[in-house]
């Protein structure tokens, strides 16, 4: 018999497993060259410096 789950997963168990799937806020840094906000480990969108 395939296709039928043999164990029931409660909503709390499913929610606990999915608790780490939420989107996280992006942390912005200030570019040292021009002062514009930029993402960490990325080139600045304004001046192109790292």
C-alpha positions in Angstrom: 0.0 0.0 0.0 1.9 3.1 -1.2 1.0 6.7 -1.0 -0.6 6.7 2.5 1.4 8.1 5.4 1.6 5.6 8.2 2.5 8.3 10.9 0.5 11.4 11.6 2.4 14.7 12.0 0.7 17.1 14.4 0.5 20.8 13.5 3.0 21.6 16.3 5.6 19.2 15.0 5.2 20.5 11.5 5.4 24.1 12.8 8.5 23.3 14.8 10.2 21.9 11.8 9.2 25.0 9.7 10.2 27.5 12.4 13.5 28.2 10.7 12.1 28.8 7.2 10.9 32.3 7.9 12.6 35.1 6.0 15.2 37.1 8.0 15.8 40.8 7.8 18.8 41.8 5.7 21.5 43.6 7.6 22.8 46.7 5.9 26.2 48.3 6.4 27.4 51.8 5.5 29.8 52.0 2.6 33.2 53.3 3.8 33.8 55.1 0.5 30.6 56.9 -0.2 28.4 56.4 2.9 25.5 54.7 1.0 23.8 51.6 2.6 25.0 48.3 1.2 24.7 44.6 2.0 27.6 42.8 3.7 30.2 41.1 1.5 28.8 42.8 -1.6 30.0 45.6 -3.8 28.4 49.0 -3.2 25.6 49.8 -5.7 26.5 53.5 -5.7 30.3 53.5 -6.1 31.2 49.9 -6.8 33.7 49.5 -4.0 33.7 46.6 -1.6 
